[in-house]
Amino acid sequence: MTRTRASVTLLLATVMAMVLAVPVGAAKSDNNGGGKPTTTVPAPDRDPILFVHGWNSSGSTWNTMVDRFLADGYSPDELMAFSYDTSQSNRTTASEIANRVATLLQVNGADQVDIIAHSMGSLSSRHYVKFLGGADGDVDTWVSLGGPNHGTDTAYFCWSTACTEMWPGSSFLDDLNAGDESPGTVVRYATWWSPCDSVINPDSSVPVAGATNTQTACIGHSDLHQDATVYGQVAAFID
């Protein structure tokens, strides 16, 4: 073996030894050379989110918004979109929400959750917050996208328990809106409503007294949880 070939062989052996000495999964340094791990650690002040869909819908209606939160750094464990029987009383759904909140808190070791609701989901989630203890500290923010918070005349076209509870002037809504519409000193409330929402009539049904109430651009009822601008505003509010 020539001296040159021997030198090359020795150099290759040295390089391989250095490579094999690096542990698998060792943290990579950042661009500043600080040796920080690239693994995303959940922010200690970030709450997990519970998504509550509306009438005649399912948890899959949140896929677009959930994907956006995932892209912004949330982990799957921090996001829960579930399905429920939309013909049952909103009081029954509120009890299911209480159970889901307890699960989210336990799984994430969190102190509070954020709730984002669409349409009729605003009613069951508000009932949970007001009457089942959510306002006592478990809920940080409550968001309503196109919620019939004071009823909608389109609900007259169906007769399930949930629908009759959405009728303007129903006993359910009277109880929900009696006294303080945004109870508790901890919860922050917000609503988004569209002037082109043909499902919630009148538009003035959506805003809640004591909440941050936002008018959107001219978008449809189902676009409220799909629209990128609305997403950005909601994400900023719950932050």
Secondary structure, DSSP 8 states (H G I E B T S, - for coil): --HHHHHHHHHHHHHHHHHHTS-TT-----TTS-----S----TT---EEEE--TT--GGGGHHHHHHHHHTT--GGGEEEE---TTS-HHHHHHHHHHHHHHHHHHHT-S-EEEEEETTHHHHHHHHHHHSSGGGTTEEEEEEES--TT--GGGGG--SHHHHHTSTT-HHHHHHHSS-SS--SS-EEEEEE-TT-SSSSSGGGS--TTSEEEE-SS--GGGGGT-HHHHHHHHHHH-
